[in-house]
Amino acid sequence: MITSATEKAELIRRFDLQPHPEGGFYRETYRSAAEIKRQGSGETRSASTAIYYLLADGAHSAWHRIRSDEVWHFYAGEPLYVHVLDEAGHLTSHRLGNALTHADAVFQVVVPAGQWFAAECVDPAGYALAGCTVAPGFEFSEFELASVDALLADYPAHRDIVMRLGPASRASRPA
Protein backbone atom coordinates (compact mmCIF):
# COMPACT_ATOMS: atom_id res chain seq x y z
CA MET A 1 0.00 0.00 0.00
CA ILE A 2 1.26 3.50 -0.76
CA THR A 3 1.76 5.13 2.62
CA SER A 4 3.39 8.41 1.65
CA ALA A 5 3.43 11.04 -1.05
CA THR A 6 7.04 10.01 -1.73
CA GLU A 7 6.07 6.45 -2.67
CA LYS A 8 3.23 7.63 -4.93
CA ALA A 9 5.60 10.11 -6.56
CA GLU A 10 8.09 7.26 -7.15
CA LEU A 11 5.49 5.17 -9.01
CA ILE A 12 4.50 8.18 -11.11
CA ARG A 13 8.17 8.95 -11.84
CA ARG A 14 9.27 5.38 -12.50
CA PHE A 15 6.48 4.68 -14.99
CA ASP A 16 6.35 8.27 -16.34
CA LEU A 17 2.63 8.51 -15.55
CA GLN A 18 0.56 11.55 -16.50
CA PRO A 19 -2.83 12.76 -15.19
CA HIS A 20 -5.74 11.07 -16.99
CA PRO A 21 -8.95 13.00 -17.85
CA GLU A 22 -11.11 10.38 -16.10
CA GLY A 23 -9.02 10.45 -12.88
CA GLY A 24 -5.81 8.73 -11.80
CA PHE A 25 -2.57 8.58 -13.79
CA TYR A 26 -1.55 6.70 -16.93
CA ARG A 27 1.00 6.16 -19.67
CA GLU A 28 0.49 4.50 -23.03
CA THR A 29 3.03 1.68 -23.29
CA TYR A 30 2.02 0.09 -26.58
CA ARG A 31 0.33 1.11 -29.83
CA SER A 32 0.28 -1.60 -32.49
CA ALA A 33 1.80 -0.66 -35.84
CA ALA A 34 -0.84 -2.89 -37.45
CA GLU A 35 -3.86 -0.93 -38.58
CA ILE A 36 -7.41 -2.10 -39.11
CA LYS A 37 -10.48 -0.51 -40.68
CA ARG A 38 -13.33 0.41 -38.37
CA GLN A 39 -16.45 -1.43 -39.57
CA GLY A 40 -18.82 0.85 -41.44
CA SER A 41 -16.61 3.94 -41.49
CA GLY A 42 -13.55 2.97 -43.51
CA GLU A 43 -11.36 4.81 -40.97
CA THR A 44 -8.12 3.08 -40.02
CA ARG A 45 -6.79 2.79 -36.51
CA SER A 46 -4.28 0.86 -34.47
CA ALA A 47 -5.27 -2.76 -33.91
CA SER A 48 -4.50 -2.55 -30.16
CA THR A 49 -3.16 -0.26 -27.44
CA ALA A 50 -2.05 -0.74 -23.83
CA ILE A 51 -1.51 1.57 -20.85
CA TYR A 52 -0.38 1.54 -17.24
CA TYR A 53 -3.08 3.02 -15.01
CA LEU A 54 -2.64 4.09 -11.36
CA LEU A 55 -5.38 4.92 -8.87
CA ALA A 56 -4.31 6.26 -5.46
CA ASP A 57 -5.31 8.68 -2.68
CA GLY A 58 -9.04 8.09 -3.10
CA ALA A 59 -9.04 8.99 -6.81
CA HIS A 60 -11.35 7.07 -9.10
CA SER A 61 -11.87 6.46 -12.77
CA ALA A 62 -15.07 8.41 -13.51
CA TRP A 63 -17.91 6.94 -15.55
CA HIS A 64 -16.98 6.77 -19.21
CA ARG A 65 -17.26 4.55 -22.25
CA ILE A 66 -15.33 3.80 -25.41
CA ARG A 67 -16.23 2.09 -28.68
CA SER A 68 -13.80 -0.82 -28.21
CA ASP A 69 -13.47 -3.72 -25.79
CA GLU A 70 -11.14 -2.96 -22.88
CA VAL A 71 -9.32 -5.60 -20.83
CA TRP A 72 -8.10 -4.55 -17.37
CA HIS A 73 -5.07 -6.40 -15.93
CA PHE A 74 -3.97 -6.24 -12.29
CA TYR A 75 -0.28 -5.53 -11.59
CA ALA A 76 0.30 -4.28 -8.04
CA GLY A 77 -1.22 -2.80 -4.90
CA GLU A 78 -4.66 -3.44 -3.48
CA PRO A 79 -7.78 -4.69 -5.27
CA LEU A 80 -10.02 -2.30 -7.13
CA TYR A 81 -13.59 -2.45 -8.35
CA VAL A 82 -14.39 -2.09 -12.04
CA HIS A 83 -18.10 -1.21 -12.17
CA VAL A 84 -19.93 -1.81 -15.47
CA LEU A 85 -23.44 -0.64 -16.42
CA ASP A 86 -24.87 -2.63 -19.33
CA GLU A 87 -27.56 -1.60 -21.82
CA ALA A 88 -30.25 -3.42 -19.81
CA GLY A 89 -29.46 -1.36 -16.71
CA HIS A 90 -27.62 -4.06 -14.76
CA LEU A 91 -24.64 -3.07 -12.63
CA THR A 92 -21.78 -5.56 -12.32
CA SER A 93 -18.93 -4.83 -9.91
CA HIS A 94 -15.80 -6.85 -10.72
CA ARG A 95 -13.07 -7.09 -8.08
CA LEU A 96 -9.73 -6.82 -9.91
CA GLY A 97 -6.71 -7.79 -7.83
CA ASN A 98 -4.25 -10.48 -6.87
CA ALA A 99 -6.36 -13.64 -7.11
CA LEU A 100 -3.76 -15.58 -5.08
CA THR A 101 -4.10 -13.36 -2.01
CA HIS A 102 -7.73 -12.21 -2.44
CA ALA A 103 -10.03 -15.17 -3.12
CA ASP A 104 -12.80 -12.95 -4.51
CA ALA A 105 -10.50 -11.15 -6.97
CA VAL A 106 -9.63 -11.86 -10.60
CA PHE A 107 -6.50 -10.89 -12.55
CA GLN A 108 -8.43 -9.65 -15.60
CA VAL A 109 -11.75 -7.92 -16.28
CA VAL A 110 -13.26 -7.36 -19.72
CA VAL A 111 -15.43 -4.28 -20.34
CA PRO A 112 -17.42 -4.74 -23.56
CA ALA A 113 -17.43 -1.92 -26.11
CA GLY A 114 -19.99 0.82 -25.53
CA GLN A 115 -20.75 0.06 -21.87
CA TRP A 116 -20.40 2.68 -19.16
CA PHE A 117 -17.75 1.87 -16.57
CA ALA A 118 -15.90 3.37 -13.63
CA ALA A 119 -13.24 2.10 -11.22
CA GLU A 120 -12.19 2.72 -7.63
CA CYS A 121 -9.84 1.19 -5.10
CA VAL A 122 -11.54 -1.14 -2.62
CA ASP A 123 -9.56 0.66 0.11
CA PRO A 124 -9.60 4.40 -0.69
CA ALA A 125 -6.35 4.80 1.26
CA GLY A 126 -4.63 2.20 -0.92
CA TYR A 127 -3.47 2.16 -4.50
CA ALA A 128 -3.83 -0.08 -7.52
CA LEU A 129 -1.53 -0.28 -10.53
CA ALA A 130 -3.37 -1.86 -13.45
CA GLY A 131 -3.00 -2.17 -17.17
CA CYS A 132 -5.68 -1.60 -19.79
CA THR A 133 -5.53 -3.18 -23.23
CA VAL A 134 -7.96 -1.88 -25.86
CA ALA A 135 -8.81 -3.54 -29.18
CA PRO A 136 -9.32 -1.99 -31.66
CA GLY A 137 -6.84 0.54 -30.29
CA PHE A 138 -7.89 3.40 -28.02
CA GLU A 139 -8.53 6.81 -29.54
CA PHE A 140 -9.39 9.83 -27.37
CA SER A 141 -11.89 10.87 -30.06
CA GLU A 142 -13.97 7.84 -29.02
CA PHE A 143 -13.67 8.47 -25.26
CA GLU A 144 -16.92 9.75 -23.74
CA LEU A 145 -16.90 11.02 -20.15
CA ALA A 146 -20.39 10.59 -18.70
CA SER A 147 -22.83 13.31 -17.75
CA VAL A 148 -24.04 12.39 -14.27
CA ASP A 149 -27.51 13.76 -15.06
CA ALA A 150 -27.78 11.60 -18.19
CA LEU A 151 -26.61 8.48 -16.32
CA LEU A 152 -29.11 9.14 -13.53
CA ALA A 153 -31.90 9.41 -16.09
CA ASP A 154 -30.88 6.10 -17.70
CA TYR A 155 -29.91 4.23 -14.50
CA PRO A 156 -32.01 5.61 -11.60
CA ALA A 157 -31.65 2.38 -9.60
CA HIS A 158 -27.90 3.01 -9.31
CA ARG A 159 -28.08 6.63 -8.11
CA ASP A 160 -25.57 6.31 -5.23
CA ILE A 161 -22.74 4.79 -7.25
CA VAL A 162 -23.40 7.01 -10.28
CA MET A 163 -23.16 10.10 -8.06
CA ARG A 164 -20.11 8.85 -6.14
CA LEU A 165 -18.08 8.02 -9.25
CA GLY A 166 -19.14 10.88 -11.49
CA PRO A 167 -16.60 13.29 -13.00
CA ALA A 168 -17.67 16.16 -10.74
CA SER A 169 -17.11 14.14 -7.56
CA ARG A 170 -13.46 13.20 -8.03
CA ALA A 171 -11.68 12.94 -4.71
CA SER A 172 -8.30 13.69 -6.24
CA ARG A 173 -8.28 15.67 -9.47
CA PRO A 174 -4.84 16.31 -11.02
CA ALA A 175 -4.00 19.95 -11.65
N, C-alpha and C positions, 0 to 999 in steps of 0.2 A: 504494500500500500504506500502511496506517496504520502509522506508525513511532513514535508516542508516545501516551501517555494523553490528551494535550491534543487531538490530532486525533480520536481516538475520541469523546471528550467533545463535541467540536464537532458531529460527525454526530448523536449522540444528542440534543444540544440543538437543532440546526437542524431536525430532523425530529420532535422531541418524542417520541422513542422510549421505551418502557417495557419492563422485563424481561418476557420471555415464559415461561410455564410449561415449555415444551419446551426452553428454552435460547435465547440470543441476545436481541435487542431488537426491538420492533415498535410500529407504530401503525396503527390502522384509518384509512384515508383515504376510504373510500367504503362506503356501505350503501344499496343501492337502495331507493327508496320503494315500488317495485312489489313486491307480495307474491304469492306462489304457494302452492298447497296441496301439502303433502308427500303423495305417492302412498300410499294405504292408511291414512293416519292422520287426514286432514282438518285437520291443524295448518297454520297459515299461517306463512310466513317470508319474509324478504327474498329477492328473486330472485338477488341477487349481492352480494358484498362484496369489498373489496380492502384490502391492507395493504402497508406498507413492512416489510421484515424485514432485520435486520443481524446477521451473524455476524462475530465478531472475537476475537482473543486465544485461539485454540484452542477456543472454544465450539462446540457443535454443536447441531443440532436433533435431539433424542432421538426414538427410534422412537415413532410415533403413527399414528393413522388417524382419518379423519372420514368422514361418510356422504355427502359430495358430491365431485364432481371438483374438483381444485385445479390451477391453472395457475401455474407459477413463471415470472417474467420477470426477466432480468438487467438491472441498472442500472449498477453501478459496482464497482470493485475488482478482485479476482482471481477466477478461476473457482472454483466449488464443485461438489461432487458431490451429486446428489439420488439416494439409493439407494431402490429400490422392491422390496418382496417381494410377489410375486403369490400367488394362491390355490394354484397348482400347486407353489410352493416355489422358483420361479426368482427370482434376484436380478438386477436391472438397475441399473447405475450410470450415470446420465446426467451429463455434464459441462456445467453451465450456466455461461455466461460470454460474453465478447465474441467472437463468431464471426469477426470481422474480424481480430483479433489472435491468436486461438487456434483453429487449424484444426479441432481436435477438439471444439470447444465449440458449443453451440446457444444461441440467445437465449431460448427457451421450452422448458419441460418440463411435460408433463401427467401428473398422478398420478390414476389412476382412483379413483372412490369406493370406500371400504372396504379399500384396500390399505395395508399398513404401509409407512411411509417415514421416512427420516431424512436429514439433510443435514450436510455439513461442508465447510470450505474445503479446497481442494486443498493450499494452503500454510497450515499451522496458524498461521504468523506473520502471515498476510495478513488481509484482510477481504473480505467480499462484501455489497453492498447489493442486495437483490432485492425483487421485489414478488410477492405471492401473490393471485390472484383465485379466488374460490370461488363455484361455482354448483351448486345453490341456495346462498344465502348461508350463511356460516359461523355456527355457534352453538356456544358453549363446551359446551353440554349434549350435543353430539354429538362432542366431542373425547375421544379415548381414548388416554392415555399408556400405552405398552406395559409389561407385566411382562416383565423379561428372562427369568425362568424359563419363562414361557409361550411366549415366542418361541423359546427354545432347544428346547423340547419339539416345537414345530411346524416349526422350521427348523434342525435339528441340523447340516446341511451348511454353515451360515453362522455358526457359533459365534463366530469372531473378530470379525466386523463387528457382530454383535448385541451382544456384550459391550462392544465399544469405544464404540458409540453408544447404549448404554442410558441411562436416566435417572439411574441411580446413579453413572455414570462421567463426568458432565459435568466438563470441564476448567475451566469458568468459570461458576459458578452465581451469578446475581444475588442480592443480599441481600434 
